[in-house]
Amino acid sequence: RVLSLELNKDRDVERIHVSGVNALDIEPIEGRYMLSGGSDGVIVIYDLENLSRKPSYTCKALCSVGRSHPDVHRFSVETVQWYPHDTGMFTSSSFDKTLKIWDTNTLQPADVFHFEGTVYSHHMSPVATKHCLIAVGTKSPKVQLCDLKSGSCSHILQGHRQEVLAVSWSSRHEYILATASADSRVKLWDVRRASGCLTTLDQHNGEKSKASSEAANTAHNGRVNGLCYTSDGLHLLTVGTDDRMRLWNSSTGENTLVNYGKVCNESRKGLKFTTSCGCNPEFAFVPYGSTIAVYTIFTGELITMLRGHYSTVNCCVFQPNFQELYSGSKDCNILAWVPALRESIPDDISEKSLPQQHLNPAYEDAWSSSDDEG
């Protein structure tokens, strides 16, 4: 299904944003409600379900925190995220130096955290049961951890030298956090340890001589502005302004040396990319100028470029139940990419007699019915 993703001609996402769409998130409970955050501070909640039951439909905006809302963010919203355990709450962070915790039903902020610099990224753990920490990356090199339970920003992780552009909790271990910075470094932390980070990822896997000036481990030769764990949490993908994407073993910190070629990345802030879930092989979806590049994660192969936006793509999010992708762009549009339906084949022709190109490789049958091959 992912190999046949295309722009859906029968589905629109209601256009509410009048400026660029910077961030998207689909809630993990039903996979039905989507948040979007815009560069004018506006936040919109969409219902992705086809309530009309017609083949062509528009995903309706249910409600929004618009420009006239008293608590709207003053500047660009950079990250939005649903509370991972229910849709009664969501979070947003902005260049106005705040992180807001919203009550979905009243659209009122239940809490607001203030920071000294612009907020590039925040993240809540998708798997945590023992803590309610929100990791926040700001213009400061210090990573802040805000506790939803106490409402305080008590915890600080020190080690980066420049602004922190992306943060991501592990999708496997609830206390493990990855952070990416403009200092070319990616650090992994166990937030229970006060003594510094667990490891700083090294693109050379320790093979540069320690005497050289590059003794300090760097993940990229430029700003690292995007992070994404694979759905099983065993690997971590990073992107940097050196036009590279790297895949790391998240338990050993080793660079797996998968070559994705040039992954064009001109973003001056965090780049929001995503991975598939429940596919084999697994895919990465990476904004690439006005297109979205689709890579196989473990072989590095560029499968396709999804074209449809008129301007820079800022973010994309995967809907695993139906293997759909949604993307947000500077052109103010949110596009839905869905698997193309197979061309129907008349009953009197068996599939075997068809020319092979008729069948998308994603659908080819890999099962064997003969016993001798087992």
GUFIMAR-269095 format. One record per atom (N, C-alpha, C): z, x, y negated. Coordinates in steps of 0.1 Angstrom, whole numbers, padded with zeros to 4 digits, always signed. Example, Ala and Ser with C-alpha at 12.3 -4.5 7.8 and 13.67 -1.06 7.14 Angstrom:
+0078+0132+0057
+0078+0123+0045
+0078+0132+0033
+0071+0128+0022
+0071+0137+0011
+0079+0129+0000
//
This chain:
+0000+0008+0012
+0000+0000+0000
+0000+0009-0013
+0008+0019-0012
+0008+0028-0024
-0005+0035-0027
-0012+0038-0016
-0025+0045-0018
-0035+0036-0024
-0033+0023-0024
-0043+0014-0029
-0038+0007-0042
-0028+0013-0049
-0022+0008-0061
-0034+0007-0072
-0034-0005-0078
-0044-0006-0089
-0038-0016-0100
-0044-0016-0111
-0039-0024-0122
-0041-0039-0118
-0031-0047-0119
-0032-0060-0114
-0039-0069-0124
-0050-0075-0121
-0057-0083-0130
-0051-0097-0131
-0042-0100-0122
-0037-0114-0122
-0023-0114-0127
-0017-0103-0131
-0004-0103-0135
-0002-0096-0149
+0004-0103-0158
+0007-0097-0171
+0022-0096-0173
+0026-0087-0181
+0040-0087-0185
+0040-0091-0199
+0047-0101-0202
+0047-0107-0216
+0049-0096-0226
+0040-0096-0236
+0041-0085-0246
+0051-0089-0257
+0062-0082-0257
+0073-0085-0268
+0074-0073-0277
+0073-0061-0271
+0075-0049-0279
+0064-0047-0289
+0067-0044-0301
+0057-0041-0311
+0057-0026-0314
+0065-0018-0307
+0063-0004-0308
+0065+0002-0294
+0064+0015-0292
+0062+0021-0279
+0074+0017-0269
+0070+0016-0256
+0080+0013-0246
+0084+0026-0240
+0097+0030-0241
+0102+0043-0237
+0109+0043-0224
+0115+0032-0219
+0123+0032-0207
+0122+0019-0200
+0122+0019-0187
+0122+0007-0178
+0132+0009-0167
+0138-0002-0163
+0146-0002-0151
+0146-0015-0144
+0145-0015-0130
+0145-0027-0122
+0158-0027-0115
+0165-0039-0115
+0178-0039-0109
+0176-0038-0094
+0186-0031-0087
+0184-0028-0073
+0189-0039-0064
+0195-0050-0069
+0200-0060-0060
+0189-0068-0054
+0182-0075-0063
+0171-0084-0058
+0157-0077-0061
+0157-0068-0070
+0144-0062-0075
+0136-0072-0083
+0143-0081-0090
+0137-0092-0097
+0137-0090-0112
+0147-0085-0118
+0149-0084-0132
+0146-0070-0137
+0138-0069-0148
+0135-0056-0153
+0139-0055-0168
+0145-0043-0171
+0149-0040-0185
+0138-0031-0191
+0135-0033-0204
+0127-0023-0211
+0134-0020-0225
+0132-0007-0229
+0137-0003-0242
+0126+0003-0250
+0126+0000-0263
+0115+0004-0272
+0119+0014-0282
+0109+0020-0288
+0111+0030-0298
+0116+0024-0312
+0116+0010-0313
+0122+0004-0325
+0136-0001-0322
+0142+0003-0310
+0155-0001-0307
+0156-0014-0299
+0145-0021-0297
+0146-0034-0291
+0147-0033-0276
+0155-0042-0269
+0156-0042-0255
+0152-0056-0250
+0144-0056-0239
+0139-0069-0234
+0143-0070-0219
+0146-0082-0214
+0149-0084-0200
+0138-0094-0195
+0131-0089-0184
+0120-0097-0179
+0123-0102-0165
+0118-0114-0161
+0118-0119-0148
+0105-0116-0141
+0105-0108-0131
+0092-0104-0124
+0088-0114-0114
+0096-0124-0111
+0092-0133-0101
+0081-0143-0105
+0072-0146-0096
+0062-0156-0100
+0067-0170-0098
+0073-0176-0109
+0079-0189-0108
+0068-0200-0107
+0056-0197-0113
+0046-0207-0113
+0039-0209-0100
+0041-0199-0091
+0034-0199-0078
+0019-0199-0079
+0013-0196-0091
-0001-0195-0092
-0005-0181-0090
-0018-0179-0086
-0022-0165-0083
-0022-0156-0096
-0025-0162-0108
-0024-0155-0120
-0012-0159-0128
-0004-0149-0132
+0008-0154-0139
+0013-0143-0148
+0022-0146-0157
+0028-0137-0166
+0043-0135-0163
+0047-0123-0162
+0062-0121-0161
+0068-0123-0174
+0077-0133-0174
+0082-0138-0187
+0094-0130-0192
+0095-0128-0205
+0107-0122-0211
+0118-0133-0211
+0129-0130-0205
+0140-0140-0205
+0148-0140-0218
+0150-0128-0223
+0158-0127-0235
+0156-0113-0241
+0160-0111-0253
+0159-0097-0259
+0169-0095-0269
+0172-0082-0271
+0181-0078-0282
+0170-0073-0293
+0167-0082-0302
+0156-0079-0311
+0161-0073-0324
+0152-0070-0333
+0155-0063-0346
+0166-0071-0354
+0166-0084-0352
+0176-0092-0360
+0190-0093-0354
+0191-0088-0341
+0204-0089-0334
+0214-0080-0341
+0226-0084-0344
+0236-0076-0351
+0239-0063-0345
+0238-0062-0331
+0242-0050-0324
+0230-0042-0319
+0218-0045-0324
+0206-0038-0319
+0207-0023-0323
+0201-0014-0314
+0202+0000-0317
+0194+0003-0330
+0199+0012-0338
+0192+0014-0351
+0179+0023-0349
+0179+0032-0339
+0168+0040-0336
+0163+0038-0322
+0153+0046-0318
+0147+0045-0305
+0156+0044-0293
+0154+0035-0284
+0161+0034-0272
+0154+0043-0262
+0162+0053-0256
+0156+0063-0248
+0158+0060-0233
+0169+0053-0229
+0172+0050-0215
+0178+0037-0214
+0174+0029-0205
+0181+0016-0201
+0184+0017-0186
+0195+0011-0182
+0198+0010-0168
+0207-0002-0165
+0203-0009-0154
+0212-0019-0149
+0225-0013-0143
+0236-0020-0144
+0248-0017-0136
+0243-0018-0122
+0246-0007-0114
+0240-0007-0100
+0245-0018-0091
+0256-0024-0094
+0262-0033-0084
+0261-0048-0087
+0258-0052-0099
+0254-0066-0102
+0246-0066-0116
+0239-0077-0118
+0231-0078-0130
+0239-0084-0142
+0252-0085-0141
+0260-0090-0152
+0261-0080-0163
+0257-0068-0161
+0259-0058-0171
+0247-0048-0171
+0244-0043-0183
+0234-0032-0183
+0238-0022-0194
+0231-0011-0194
+0235+0000-0204
+0222+0004-0211
+0224+0009-0223
+0213+0015-0231
+0218+0026-0239
+0209+0036-0241
+0213+0047-0250
+0202+0051-0260
+0205+0057-0271
+0195+0057-0282
+0197+0070-0290
+0186+0072-0298
+0186+0083-0308
+0196+0080-0319
+0202+0067-0319
+0212+0064-0330
+0226+0070-0326
+0226+0078-0315
+0238+0085-0311
+0248+0076-0304
+0244+0065-0298
+0253+0056-0291
+0248+0053-0277
+0258+0050-0268
+0255+0044-0255
+0262+0031-0255
+0255+0020-0252
+0261+0007-0253
+0261+0001-0239
+0272-0006-0236
+0274-0013-0224
+0273-0028-0227
+0263-0035-0222
+0260-0049-0226
+0265-0059-0215
+0270-0070-0220
+0272-0082-0211
+0259-0089-0210
+0253-0090-0199
+0239-0096-0198
+0239-0111-0202
+0250-0118-0199
+0250-0133-0202
+0251-0136-0217
+0259-0128-0224
+0261-0131-0238
+0252-0122-0247
+0246-0112-0241
+0239-0102-0249
+0247-0095-0260
+0260-0094-0257
+0269-0087-0266
+0274-0074-0260
+0276-0063-0269
+0281-0051-0263
+0296-0053-0259
+0298-0049-0246
+0312-0049-0242
+0319-0036-0246
+0311-0026-0248
+0317-0013-0252
+0306-0004-0258
+0310+0004-0267
+0300+0013-0273
+0307+0027-0274
+0299+0037-0269
+0304+0051-0269
+0296+0058-0280
+0303+0066-0288
+0296+0073-0299
+0296+0088-0297
+0284+0095-0300
+0283+0109-0298
+0279+0116-0311
+0280+0129-0310
+0277+0137-0322
+0262+0139-0325
+0254+0138-0314
+0240+0140-0315
+0232+0129-0308
+0219+0129-0310
+0210+0119-0304
+0212+0120-0289
+0211+0108-0282
+0213+0107-0268
+0199+0106-0261
+0196+0116-0253
+0183+0117-0246
+0183+0109-0233
+0194+0109-0226
+0194+0103-0213
+0208+0099-0208
+0209+0089-0200
+0222+0086-0194
+0219+0080-0180
+0229+0081-0171
+0227+0076-0158
+0240+0072-0151
+0240+0061-0144
+0251+0057-0135
+0247+0059-0121
+0257+0063-0113
+0254+0066-0099
+0250+0054-0091
+0239+0054-0084
+0235+0042-0076
+0243+0040-0064
+0251+0050-0060
+0259+0049-0047
+0274+0050-0049
+0279+0052-0061
+0293+0055-0063
+0301+0042-0060
+0312+0044-0052
+0322+0033-0050
+0335+0037-0056
+0338+0050-0058
+0351+0055-0062
+0352+0058-0077
+0341+0058-0084
+0342+0061-0098
+0331+0053-0106
+0334+0051-0119
+0325+0044-0127
+0320+0053-0139
+0316+0065-0136
+0313+0075-0146
+0298+0073-0150
+0295+0074-0163
+0282+0074-0168
+0280+0089-0174
+0270+0095-0168
+0266+0109-0173
+0257+0107-0185
+0259+0115-0195
+0252+0114-0208
+0247+0128-0212
+0234+0129-0215
+0228+0141-0220
+0224+0139-0235
+0229+0148-0243
+0227+0146-0258
+0221+0159-0264
+0221+0160-0277
+0216+0172-0284
+0226+0183-0282
+0238+0180-0278
+0248+0190-0275
+0246+0196-0261
+0249+0209-0259
+0247+0215-0246
+0257+0210-0236
+0268+0203-0241
+0278+0198-0232
+0274+0184-0226
+0275+0183-0213
+0273+0170-0206
+0285+0162-0207
+0284+0150-0212
+0296+0141-0213
+0296+0131-0201
+0308+0128-0197
+0310+0118-0186
+0319+0107-0192
+0313+0095-0194
+0320+0084-0199
+0325+0075-0188
+0338+0071-0189
+0344+0063-0178
+0343+0048-0182
+0336+0040-0174
+0335+0026-0177
+0349+0019-0176
+0357+0024-0167
+0370+0017-0164
+0379+0019-0176
+0380+0032-0181
+0390+0034-0191
+0384+0033-0205
+0370+0033-0206
+0364+0033-0219
+0365+0046-0227
+0368+0057-0220
+0369+0069-0227
+0359+0079-0222
+0356+0089-0231
+0346+0099-0227
+0354+0112-0225
+0362+0112-0215
+0372+0123-0213
+0366+0136-0208
+0356+0134-0200
+0352+0146-0191
+0340+0153-0197
+0340+0166-0198
+0329+0173-0203
+0325+0185-0194
+0312+0186-0191
+0307+0197-0182
+0300+0207-0191
+0306+0220-0191
+0300+0230-0200
+0293+0241-0191
+0282+0245-0197
+0274+0255-0190
+0260+0257-0195
+0254+0246-0200
+0241+0247-0206
+0242+0253-0220
+0231+0259-0225
+0231+0266-0238
+0223+0258-0248
+0215+0248-0244
+0208+0240-0254
+0209+0225-0250
+0202+0216-0257
+0203+0202-0255
+0200+0198-0241
+0206+0187-0236
+0205+0182-0223
+0195+0170-0223
+0183+0172-0217
+0173+0162-0218
+0172+0152-0207
+0178+0155-0196
+0178+0146-0185
+0191+0147-0176
+0196+0136-0171
+0207+0137-0162
+0204+0127-0150
+0209+0131-0138
+0207+0122-0127
+0217+0124-0116
+0224+0113-0112
+0233+0114-0101
+0225+0115-0088
+0231+0121-0078
+0225+0122-0065
+0224+0108-0059
+0214+0105-0052
+0213+0092-0045
+0220+0092-0032
+0227+0103-0029
+0233+0105-0016
+0248+0107-0017
+0252+0116-0027
+0266+0119-0028
+0271+0115-0042
+0282+0107-0042
+0286+0100-0054
+0291+0110-0065
+0296+0122-0061
+0302+0131-0071
+0292+0142-0076
+0280+0142-0070
+0270+0152-0074
+0261+0148-0085
+0260+0156-0095
+0252+0153-0107
+0242+0165-0110
+0230+0161-0113
+0220+0171-0117
+0217+0170-0132
+0216+0181-0139
+0214+0180-0154
+0203+0190-0157
+0194+0186-0167
+0182+0194-0170
+0183+0196-0185
+0180+0209-0190
+0182+0212-0204
+0169+0219-0210
+0169+0220-0223
+0159+0227-0230
+0161+0242-0228
+0172+0246-0222
+0174+0261-0219
+0167+0266-0207
+0158+0258-0201
+0150+0261-0189
+0158+0260-0176
+0170+0255-0177
+0179+0254-0165
+0181+0240-0160
+0183+0240-0147
+0188+0227-0140
+0201+0231-0133
+0211+0224-0136
+0224+0227-0129
+0228+0215-0121
+0235+0218-0109
+0241+0208-0101
+0256+0209-0102
+0262+0198-0103
+0277+0198-0105
+0283+0189-0095
+0296+0193-0091
+0304+0183-0084
+0315+0180-0095
+0314+0167-0099
+0322+0164-0111
+0337+0164-0108
+0341+0166-0096
+0356+0167-0093
+0361+0181-0096
+0351+0190-0097
+0355+0204-0099
+0355+0207-0114
+0366+0213-0119
+0367+0216-0133
+0361+0229-0137
+0358+0238-0126
+0355+0252-0129
+0341+0255-0132
+0332+0246-0135
+0318+0249-0138
+0309+0244-0127
+0296+0247-0128
+0287+0240-0120
+0286+0246-0106
+0281+0238-0096
+0280+0243-0083
+0269+0254-0082
+0258+0251-0088
+0246+0260-0087
+0237+0258-0099
+0230+0269-0103
+0219+0268-0113
+0206+0271-0105
+0197+0261-0105
+0185+0263-0097
+0176+0274-0102
+0171+0282-0092
+0163+0294-0095
+0149+0293-0089
+0139+0292-0098
+0125+0290-0093
+0121+0301-0084
+0127+0313-0085
+0123+0325-0077
+0131+0327-0064
+0141+0317-0062
+0149+0318-0050
+0156+0331-0049
+0160+0337-0061
+0168+0349-0060
+0160+0362-0057
+0147+0361-0058
+0139+0373-0054
+0135+0382-0065
+0138+0378-0078
+0136+0387-0089
+0148+0397-0089
+0144+0409-0093
+0155+0419-0092
+0166+0416-0102
+0178+0417-0098
+0189+0413-0107
+0190+0421-0120
+0183+0433-0120
+0184+0442-0132
+0175+0436-0143
+0165+0428-0139
+0155+0424-0149
+0162+0414-0159
+0154+0413-0170
+0160+0405-0181
+0161+0390-0177
+0154+0386-0166
+0154+0373-0161
+0164+0370-0151
+0175+0378-0151
+0185+0377-0141
+0191+0363-0141
+0192+0357-0153
+0197+0343-0153
+0187+0333-0147
+0192+0325-0138
+0183+0316-0130
+0177+0306-0139
+0164+0304-0138
+0157+0294-0146
+0149+0285-0136
+0149+0272-0138
+0141+0263-0130
+0127+0262-0134
+0124+0264-0147
+0111+0263-0153
+0110+0273-0164
+0097+0276-0168
+0095+0286-0179
+0093+0277-0192
+0102+0269-0195
+0101+0260-0206
+0112+0250-0206
+0111+0240-0215
+0122+0230-0215
+0121+0222-0202
+0132+0219-0195
+0132+0210-0184
+0135+0196-0189
+0126+0187-0188
+0128+0174-0194
+0128+0162-0185
+0127+0164-0171
+0127+0153-0162
+0133+0157-0149
+0141+0147-0143
+0147+0149-0130
+0146+0137-0122
+0144+0138-0109
+0144+0126-0101
+0147+0130-0087
+0158+0124-0081
+0161+0126-0067
+0152+0118-0058
+0148+0123-0046
+0141+0114-0037
+0151+0103-0032
+0145+0092-0027
+0154+0081-0024
+0165+0084-0014
+0162+0094-0005
+0173+0098+0005
+0182+0108-0001
+0180+0113-0013
+0189+0123-0019
+0188+0137-0014
+0179+0139-0004
+0178+0153+0002
+0171+0163-0007
+0162+0158-0016
+0155+0167-0024
+0155+0162-0039
+0153+0171-0048
+0153+0168-0062
+0140+0173-0068
+0133+0165-0076
+0121+0168-0083
+0125+0171-0098
+0118+0182-0103
+0121+0185-0117
+0107+0187-0124
+0106+0183-0137
+0094+0186-0145
+0098+0193-0157
+0089+0202-0162
+0092+0210-0174
+0079+0211-0183
+0082+0216-0195
+0070+0218-0204
+0062+0230-0201
+0065+0237-0190
+0055+0247-0185
+0044+0241-0176
+0043+0227-0177
+0033+0220-0170
+0034+0221-0155
+0047+0222-0150
+0049+0223-0136
+0059+0213-0131
+0057+0209-0119
+0067+0200-0112
+0072+0208-0100
+0085+0208-0098
+0091+0216-0086
+0099+0207-0078
+0099+0210-0065
+0107+0202-0055
+0118+0211-0049
+0130+0207-0050
+0142+0215-0046
+0149+0209-0034
+0154+0217-0025
+0163+0212-0015
+0176+0210-0022
+0181+0197-0022
+0193+0195-0031
+0206+0200-0025
+0206+0203-0012
+0219+0208-0007
+0219+0224-0008
+0208+0230-0006
+0208+0245-0007
+0204+0250-0021
+0198+0241-0029
+0193+0246-0042
+0180+0254-0041
+0174+0254-0030
+0162+0263-0028
+0150+0256-0033
+0141+0264-0040
+0128+0259-0044
+0119+0258-0032
+0114+0246-0029
+0106+0245-0017
+0092+0250-0018
+0088+0254-0031
+0075+0260-0033
+0063+0251-0031
+0065+0238-0031
+0054+0229-0030
+0046+0230-0043
+0033+0231-0042
+0024+0233-0054
+0017+0220-0058
+0021+0215-0070
+0015+0202-0074
+0003+0205-0084
+0000+0218-0086
-0010+0221-0096
-0004+0219-0110
-0013+0217-0120
-0009+0215-0134
-0004+0201-0136
+0008+0199-0140
+0014+0186-0143
+0016+0185-0158
+0006+0180-0165
+0006+0181-0179
+0018+0174-0185
+0025+0180-0194
+0038+0175-0199
+0040+0179-0213
+0037+0171-0223
+0038+0174-0237
+0050+0167-0243
+0059+0161-0235
+0069+0153-0241
+0080+0162-0248
+0083+0158-0260
+0094+0165-0267
+0108+0161-0264
+0108+0150-0255
+0121+0145-0251
+0121+0143-0236
+0130+0134-0231
+0130+0133-0216
+0118+0126-0211
+0113+0130-0199
+0102+0123-0193
+0107+0115-0181
+0104+0102-0182
+0110+0093-0171
+0100+0091-0160
+0101+0098-0149
+0092+0096-0138
+0100+0091-0126
+0093+0087-0115
+0100+0081-0104
+0094+0084-0091
+0101+0081-0080
+0096+0083-0067
+0095+0070-0059
+0087+0070-0049
+0086+0058-0040
+0099+0057-0032
+0100+0046-0025
+0112+0044-0016
+0107+0036-0004
+0109+0041+0008
+0105+0033+0020
+0090+0035+0024
+0084+0045+0018
+0070+0048+0022
+0070+0060+0031
+0059+0062+0038
+0057+0074+0046
+0042+0078+0045
+0038+0089+0038
+0047+0098+0031
+0053+0092+0018
+0063+0099+0012
+0068+0095-0001
+0060+0100-0012
+0060+0093-0023
+0051+0096-0035
+0060+0098-0047
+0054+0106-0057
+0060+0107-0070
+0050+0102-0080
+0055+0094-0090
+0047+0088-0100
+0051+0094-0113
+0042+0102-0119
+0045+0110-0131
+0036+0107-0143
+0042+0102-0154
+0034+0100-0166
+0026+0113-0169
+0013+0111-0172
+0004+0123-0174
-0005+0119-0185
-0001+0122-0198
-0010+0117-0209
-0010+0102-0209
-0022+0096-0209
-0023+0081-0209
-0024+0076-0195
-0023+0084-0185
-0024+0080-0171
-0011+0082-0164
-0011+0078-0151
+0001+0081-0142
-0005+0088-0130
+0000+0100-0128
-0004+0108-0116
+0004+0105-0104
-0002+0102-0093
+0005+0099-0080
+0003+0111-0071
+0015+0117-0067
+0015+0129-0058
+0022+0126-0045
+0017+0132-0034
+0026+0131-0022
+0036+0142-0024
+0049+0138-0023
+0060+0147-0026
+0060+0160-0018
+0058+0159-0005
+0060+0171+0003
+0048+0180+0005
+0036+0175+0002
+0024+0183+0003
+0019+0187-0011
+0023+0180-0021
+0018+0183-0034
+0005+0178-0038
-0001+0170-0029
-0015+0165-0031
-0015+0155-0042
-0025+0156-0052
-0027+0146-0062
-0036+0135-0056
-0030+0123-0053
-0037+0112-0046
-0046+0105-0056
-0041+0101-0068
-0049+0094-0077
-0043+0094-0091
-0051+0090-0101
-0046+0089-0114
-0048+0074-0118
-0037+0068-0122
-0038+0053-0125
-0041+0052-0140
-0053+0046-0143
-0057+0045-0157
-0057+0031-0162
-0052+0029-0174
-0051+0015-0179
-0044+0014-0192
-0036+0024-0195
-0029+0025-0208
-0039+0031-0219
-0036+0027-0231
-0045+0033-0242
-0038+0045-0249
-0026+0047-0245
-0019+0058-0252
-0009+0064-0242
-0001+0074-0247
+0008+0081-0239
+0017+0072-0231
+0018+0075-0218
+0028+0068-0209
+0041+0075-0210
+0052+0067-0212
+0065+0073-0214
+0074+0071-0202
+0071+0061-0193
+0081+0059-0182
+0074+0051-0172
+0079+0052-0159
+0074+0043-0149
+0086+0041-0139
+0085+0029-0132
+0096+0025-0123
+0090+0018-0111
+0096+0021-0099
+0090+0016-0087
+0098+0004-0082
+0091-0006-0077
+0098-0018-0071
+0096-0017-0056
+0106-0013-0048
+0104-0009-0034
+0101-0021-0025
+0106-0033-0029
+0104-0045-0020
+0089-0048-0018
+0081-0047-0028
+0067-0050-0027
+0058-0037-0030
+0065-0025-0031
+0057-0013-0034
+0049-0015-0046
+0055-0019-0057
+0048-0021-0069
+0053-0011-0079
+0045-0008-0089
+0049+0002-0100
+0047-0005-0113
+0057-0003-0122
+0055-0008-0136
+0056+0005-0145
+0048+0004-0156
+0048+0016-0165
+0048+0011-0179
+0055+0019-0188
+0056+0016-0202
+0050+0027-0210
+0043+0023-0221
+0036+0033-0229
+0038+0031-0244
+0033+0042-0251
+0033+0041-0265
+0024+0030-0271
+0015+0025-0262
+0006+0014-0267
+0013+0001-0267
+0026+0000-0265
+0035-0012-0265
+0033-0020-0253
+0025-0017-0244
+0023-0025-0232
+0031-0020-0220
+0035-0030-0211
+0040-0027-0198
+0030-0032-0188
+0025-0023-0179
+0015-0027-0170
+0021-0028-0156
+0016-0037-0148
+0020-0038-0134
+0009-0033-0125
+0012-0024-0116
+0003-0018-0106
+0007-0023-0092
-0002-0030-0086
+0001-0035-0073
-0009-0031-0063
-0005-0031-0050
-0015-0027-0040
-0027-0037-0039
-0039-0031-0038
-0051-0040-0037
-0050-0047-0023
-0054-0059-0023
-0055-0066-0010
-0067-0061-0003
-0066-0061+0010
-0078-0056+0018
-0089-0066+0017
-0101-0061+0017
-0113-0070+0018
-0112-0078+0031
-0114-0091+0030
-0114-0098+0043
-0126-0095+0051
-0124-0094+0064
-0135-0091+0073
-0138-0103+0082
-0151-0107+0082
-0155-0119+0090
-0150-0117+0104
-0146-0129+0110
-0140-0128+0124
-0149-0123+0134
-0162-0125+0133
-0171-0121+0143
-0174-0106+0144
-0169-0098+0134
-0171-0084+0134
-0158-0077+0138
-0158-0069+0148
-0146-0062+0151
-0144-0050+0141
-0131-0047+0138
-0129-0036+0129
-0135-0023+0133
-0135-0021+0147
-0140-0008+0152
-0155-0006+0148
-0163-0016+0147
-0177-0014+0144
-0180-0012+0129
-0170-0013+0121
-0172-0012+0107
-0174+0003+0103
-0182+0006+0092
-0182+0019+0087
-0168+0023+0083
-0164+0036+0085
-0150+0040+0083
-0146+0039+0069
-0155+0040+0059
-0150+0040+0045
-0145+0026+0041
-0147+0016+0050
-0143+0003+0047
-0128+0002+0047
-0122+0011+0055
-0108+0010+0058
-0100+0021+0049
-0091+0016+0041
-0083+0026+0033
-0075+0034+0043
-0074+0047+0041
-0067+0055+0051
-0052+0051+0053
-0047+0044+0042
-0033+0039+0043
-0031+0029+0054
-0042+0022+0058
-0041+0011+0068
-0045+0016+0082
-0050+0028+0083
-0055+0031+0096
-0043+0031+0107
-0046+0027+0118
-0036+0025+0129
-0033+0038+0135
-0020+0042+0134
-0017+0055+0140
-0010+0054+0154
-0009+0042+0158
-0003+0040+0171
-0012+0043+0183
-0007+0047+0194
-0015+0049+0206
-0010+0040+0217
-0020+0033+0223
-0015+0024+0234
-0015+0030+0247
-0021+0042+0249
-0022+0048+0262
-0009+0055+0265
-0006+0054+0278
+0007+0060+0282
+0006+0075+0284
-0006+0080+0287
-0007+0095+0290
-0004+0103+0278
-0006+0098+0266
-0003+0106+0254
+0011+0108+0251
+0019+0099+0256
+0034+0100+0253
+0040+0111+0261
//
